[in-house]
Amino acid sequence: MIRLLLSLCLALMALPVTAQSREPFADPISARIIPGWDLPDGRHVAGLELVLKPGWKTYWRSPGDAGIPPEFDWSRARNVGAVQVDWPTPEIHIQNGLRSIGYDGRVVIPLTVTPRRSGAIRLRGRMHLGVCADVCMPHAIDLDGALPRGNGTPVPAVASALAALPYSAEEAGVRAATCRLRPTDRGVMLEARVALPRTGRGEIAVIEPNVADVWTSEARVHRADGWLIAVSELVHNRGKPFAIDRSDVVITVLGGQFAVEIEGCTAG
């Protein structure tokens, strides 16, 4: 019930960004912030580029039982009210019989920054993540980059990453999404039913209840009468009772052809 804690290192940043590794050995991953462009409402779209050495991977926001979820701390940023992180469609990795969800090679993660006021933005903080090959450990890097204002033209690398996000429910033709809840001895069993076209071979589903300190099991997935049905058990890490708001549940379906992200579900 506890995610395997095993993942390795991370490093640098530039443009105009620095990222200082906190480990003394060579990093299997490098990173840089890509300054982007201003939106009409005053927000700034930027990107975080991660480049992994061959054989290494890092993790998606919901990494599976064999991964470490990434976390960001922007408390040292200047003129930053909020940072929205959008995750491109990840890949499925199997290692030692365990499934993890993440990226290898190169990935650009779009960041949409809401400033507190007009003027310059300095995106300074820390990223906690895991990187894994034969050995896996938690790692942290310090991020520090200025985001110049005044450019309204999309930057190709970040625009391409935005295009690689999973489809929305509307884009994918989702007709309905329901969630049935049933108490168990340990927590809650959640059955999600999604009416959507097939997304390709090897479909998996990831259920995120977005409840603090709640572990979610790998979903069991099957299809019946045009519905994708995914069942996960939800357990509080300290055995406490908890409530689930169906409007906060996110269901991501990853198939061989495309991925779909469904935000919220109704009572089944």
N, C-alpha and C positions, 0 to 999 in steps of 0.2 A: 504493500500500500504506500510505500514511500518511494518517491522517484529516486532512481539510482544517481548518487552523487559521484560522478566521475567525469571530468572534462578539463581541458587544458587551455591555455594562454591567449594573449592578444596584445596589440601594440599601437602603432603610430598614427599620426594624423597631420594633415596639411591642407593648404589652399583656402584661406590662410589659417591652418589648423595644426595643432600639435596633439599627439596622444602619447603619453609616456607609459611604457610597460612597467609593471610593478614586480616582475620576476626577472632573475638574473640570466636566464637562458634565452636562446634564440627563439623568437616567436614564429609559430606556424601560420600566423594570420597578420595581415596589415590592414590599416583602416585610415580613411580620410573623409572629411566632410566636404561635400560638393555644394558650394553656394548656388542658389537657384534663381528664382524670380519672385517678384511681388505680385500678389493677387489684387484685384480691384478693391477688396474689403480691407486691405492693409496687412493681411497675413503674408508670410514668406514661405515658399516651397523650397526645401533643400533636400539633400540626400546624404546618407551615410553609406559609403562604399566599404565593403569587406572583401578582402582577397585572401583566400586560403591556399596554402601550399598543397601540392598533390597528396592525396590520401587523408586529408583533414576535412572535418565538417564542423559546422556550428548549428544552432538550433532556432527553430521557429518559435513564435510566442507561446504555443502550447506544444512542448517538445516530445510528448509521449513518455512512457515509463523509463526510457533509457536516455533521457536528456535533462538538461538544466534550463529552466525558462530564463530568457534574458530580461534584465531590468535596467532602467535608466534613472539616474538621479541628476536633475537639472537645477538643484538648489543653488548652485554657484553661478548660474547664468545671469546675464544682465539684460534688462528690458525684455524679459520673456515671461509671458503670462501662462502659456500652455504650449505643449509640444504633442502633436498628434503623430503617432507612428503607424504607418501603413505597411503591411507585410506582403511582399510578392508571393505568388503561389510557391509553396515549398515542395521538397522532394521527400520521398519515403526511403529510409535507410534501415537495413536489417543488419545487426551486428550481435554476434553471440546469441542468436535466437531472439533478440529483443528488437522491437521496432522503435525508431525515433524519427522525428520529422524536422527537417531543417534544410541546410544549404551546403553545397561544396563549391569549389572554384571561386566564382565572383558573384556577389549579389549587391545591389544598391537598394537600400531601404529608404523610401520617401519619408520625409519629416515635414510637417506643416506647422510652422511656428506662429503663434499669436503673440504679438508684442504687447507690452503694457501701455505703450504710448508710441508716438511717432519717433523716428530717429534710429540710430544704429542698434544692431542686435549682436550680442556676443553669446554664442551657444557654448557654454562651458559647463561641464559636468563629468559624470562617471558612468560607464557602462559595465554592468556585471553580466557575465555570460559564461557559457561552457564551450570548449573546443575539444574535439575528440578524434583520435586515430586509434592506435593500439592502446594508448594510455589516455585517460580523460581526467580533467581536473577543473574546478571552478577557476575563473580568472577575472581580472578587472583592468580596465584601461581608463585613463583620464582623457577627456575630450576638451578641446578649447579651439573655437573658431569664430571669426567674424563673418557675418552675413551682410555683404554690401546691399544697400537699398537702391532702388531706381531702375532696375532691370525688369521689364515686363515680358521678356521673351523666354519661353520655356527652354530649359537646358536639356539636350537630347538624352543624356544618361538617366536623368531623373524622370523625364517624361516616359521613357521606355519602361522604367520600373513601375510607374503608375499604370501603364498599359498591361503589365504582368500581374496585377492584382487579381484575385478570384472574381468571377462575375458576381454581380448582385443577384438577389432572388428574382427581381424583375427582368434583368438581362437574360437570365437562364431559363425563364419561363416557369418558375415555381408557382404552382397553383394553390398550394396550401402547406402549412407547417404546423403540426400540433405536438404537444408534449404531455405525456401522461406521467403522473408521479405516484409512486407506491412506496410506503415505508418499508424498510428492512430492519433486521436486527442491528445493523451497523450504521445505517443512514437512510438513503433514499435511492430507489431505482427510477431512472428517468428513461422513458421510451419516446424517442422522437420519430415522427412519421412525416416524411417530406414527399409531396407529389411533384416530381420533376423528371425531365427526360434523363436517360442514362448518360453519365459523364465519361464513359469509356470503361475499359477493363480495369479490374483491381480496385473497385471503388472502396474507399474507407470513409468514415465519418468521424469528426472530432467534435465533441460536445463540450462547450465551455459555459458553466453556469454563472461565472463571474461573481462568485461568493468567496470572500476572503477565507483562507485556511481550509478550503474544501478540496480534497483530492478526487479526481474523476478517473474511473477505470477506462481502459481501452474499449471502445464501443464494439459490440457485436453487430454486424451489419448483414441484412439480407433484403431482397426485393420481393414484393407481392402486389399483384394487381395495379402496377404503375406507381406504387409507393416505395420509397427507400425507407427502411425501418432500422433504426440504430438504438441500441440499448446500452446504457452505462450506469454503473453504481457510483453514487456520490457519498463520500464519507468525510466528516470533519476530522482534521488531523489530530485534534485533542479530544475527540469523542463528544463534542458539544452538539446540542440541537441547532438547526439552522433552517432558514426559510429560503425558498427559491422564488424569484420574480421571473415569470416566463418571458416578460418583455426584455429582460437582460440576457437571456440565454442566446448564445451564438452557436449555430450548427454549420460546420464547414465540411463540405463533401469534396473529396479529392479523387478524381478519376484519371484514367489514362489519357483522356482527350482535353479535359478542362476541369476547373474547380469552381465551386459555388459557395458563397458565404451568405447564410440566412440569419438575419438579425431578428430575434424574437420569435415566439411561437404561441399558439393559443392552446386552451385546454382541450385535451383529446377526448 
